[in-house]
Amino acid sequence: MNQTFTVTGMTCGHCEKAVARAIKQLDPQAEVKADRTQNLVQVESSQPRAALAQAISDEGYGVAAD
């Protein structure tokens, strides 16, 4: 399932990689595309939206409620 998250606090490439790594720890099969310029993270994963949002949040980034 493709899901899009609005993520705040991503300011550099390291941030994008940190978000992707957090999601892949939850779901190693996930496909993640982070775009810090638009504050968007697209995730292709079978994991529940809430679990993915929590993984991003646990990494220290804000996730807007959609």
N, C-alpha and C positions, 0 to 999 in steps of 0.2 A: 504494500500500500504506500503510495506517495503522499508525504505530508510536508507542509511548509511551516516553519517557525520563524517568528520575528524575534531576533536575539539582540539584546543590547550589550555593549561592553566589548565587542570585538573590534580591536583597533589595528591589528596587524596580522600578518600571515601566521605568526605563532598562535595567535588567538584562534584563527580558523582551524589550525591543526589540532589544537587542544579540544575544541568542540567536536571535531570529527573523531578524535581518539576516544573521547568520553562515550560517544554513541557506539563506536565499534567495540568498546568493552562490554556494552550491554548486548549488542547484536553484531558479532563478527562478520556476518553476511551483508550488513547494511551498506547501501551506497549513499554517500554524503557529499553534498556540494554546498560549501559555505561561501557567501559573498558579503564581506564586511562592509563594502560600500553601500549596500542596500539593507544591511542588517538582516539578511535572510539566510536560512539554512534549510535546504531541501533534503529530505531523507526518504529513501526507499527502504522500508523495513516492515516486518510483520509484527513488530513490538507495538504495544498500545501507546497512543499519543502521550498519555500522562507519564509513562515510564521514560520515554525519550526526553520529554521536557524536564523531568527530574534529573536525568543524567547531565543535561546541559546546565541546569541550575546548580547541581552539585559541583560542577567545574568552576563555578563562580560567575556565570553570565546570567543576565536577566532574560526571561522568556515571557513575552507578552501573551496574555490570555486572548485567544482568537475565538 
